[in-house]
Amino acid sequence: MKIYVASSWRCAAQSGVVMALREAGHDVYDFRNPTEESQGFRWSEIDADWQSWSPARYRNALRHSVVKRGFGLDFGAMLWAEACVLVLPCGRSAHLEAGWFVGARKPLYVLILERCEPELMYKMATSICVSLEELIRVLRRK
């Protein structure tokens, strides 16, 4: 299966999930390493002081060529993928990506590896898994 892993740069489990899914035979998009010659998009590529931007500065930054390239890689992979695995903990982008998969009627698998705040809308997920082994088992049935 072609899988888009949605998560966060801060999620320690993300790279292990990507590796385990690949070892299980899946084609997996890794936003941290979208191509052999590219590390994933980071706001700091545009401005080291990105965390202090005003809303207007942030909106303007969305037009930057680095942003356009990063978005193009990630969104292209979303179109390519047959399913999404949302690895918690993660933030807004990953949740927006997960919602896009639900809206596109593509399967969404939520992987919860540690305690988290409950979320009602995870009921939209195809499956909620609480271990990497369970996720791989569930995907094998598809």
C-alpha positions in Angstrom: 0.0 0.0 0.0 1.1 3.6 -0.7 1.0 5.4 2.7 1.4 9.0 3.7 2.6 9.3 7.3 1.3 12.5 8.8 3.0 13.6 12.0 5.3 16.2 13.5 9.0 17.1 13.5 8.7 16.8 17.3 7.3 13.3 17.2 10.0 10.9 18.3 8.2 7.9 16.9 7.7 9.2 13.3 10.9 7.8 11.8 10.5 4.4 13.4 6.9 4.2 12.1 8.2 5.0 8.5 10.9 2.4 8.8 8.5 -0.3 10.2 5.9 0.3 7.5 8.6 0.1 4.8 9.9 -3.2 6.3 6.3 -4.5 6.2 6.4 -3.9 2.4 4.6 -0.6 2.1 5.6 2.4 0.0 5.8 5.2 2.5 6.2 9.0 2.1 8.4 10.5 4.7 8.0 14.3 5.0 11.3 14.5 6.8 13.1 13.1 3.7 10.7 13.6 0.8 13.3 12.9 -1.9 16.9 11.4 -1.9 18.3 14.9 -2.4 15.9 16.8 -0.1 15.4 17.2 3.6 11.9 18.1 4.5 10.5 21.6 4.6 11.3 23.8 7.6 10.2 27.3 8.2 13.7 28.2 9.4 14.8 27.8 5.7 13.0 31.1 5.1 13.8 33.0 8.3 15.6 31.9 11.5 13.2 34.2 13.4 10.0 32.5 12.0 8.4 31.9 15.4 8.0 35.6 16.0 6.2 36.4 12.7 3.0 38.4 12.8 0.0 36.9 11.1 0.6 39.1 8.0 4.2 38.0 7.8 3.2 34.4 8.0 0.6 34.8 5.3 3.1 36.5 3.0 5.7 33.7 3.7 3.2 31.2 2.1 4.2 32.7 -1.2 7.9 32.0 -0.8 9.4 29.5 -3.3 10.7 27.3 -0.5 7.2 27.0 0.9 5.7 26.3 -2.5 8.2 23.5 -3.1 7.7 21.9 0.3 3.9 22.1 -0.1 4.2 20.6 -3.6 6.1 17.6 -2.3 3.8 16.9 0.6 0.5 17.5 -1.3 1.8 15.6 -4.3 2.4 12.7 -1.9 -1.0 13.0 -0.5 -2.5 12.7 -3.9 -0.2 9.7 -4.6 -1.0 7.9 -1.3 -3.8 5.3 -0.9 -4.0 5.9 2.9 -2.8 8.1 5.7 -1.3 7.1 9.0 -1.6 9.9 11.6 1.1 9.4 14.2 0.5 11.1 17.5 1.6 13.4 19.0 1.3 15.9 16.1 0.1 19.3 15.3 -2.1 21.3 13.0 -0.6 20.4 9.7 -0.8 16.7 10.3 -4.4 17.0 11.4 -5.3 19.0 8.3 -3.7 16.3 6.2 -5.6 13.6 8.0 -8.9 15.5 7.4 -8.0 15.8 3.8 -7.7 12.0 3.5 -11.1 11.6 5.2 -12.6 14.1 2.8 -11.0 12.3 -0.2 -12.5 9.1 1.1 -9.1 7.5 1.6 -8.5 5.4 4.7 -7.1 7.1 7.8 -5.3 5.2 10.5 -4.6 6.9 13.8 -1.6 5.6 15.7 -1.7 6.5 19.4 1.5 5.4 21.2 1.3 7.4 24.3 -1.4 9.1 26.5 -3.1 12.0 24.7 -6.1 14.2 25.1 -9.2 12.4 23.7 -10.5 13.7 20.4 -14.1 13.1 19.3 -13.3 13.5 15.6 -11.0 10.5 15.5 -14.2 8.6 15.1 -13.8 9.4 11.4 -10.7 7.2 11.3 -10.8 3.9 9.5 -9.0 2.4 12.6 -7.3 3.6 15.7 -4.3 1.6 16.7 -2.4 1.7 20.0 0.8 -0.1 18.9 2.9 -0.3 15.8 2.3 -4.0 15.7 -1.4 -3.5 15.7 -1.2 -1.0 12.9 0.9 -3.3 10.7 -1.6 -6.1 11.4 -4.6 -3.9 10.5 -2.9 -2.7 7.3 -2.1 -6.3 6.3 -5.9 -7.0 6.2 -6.4 -4.3 3.6 
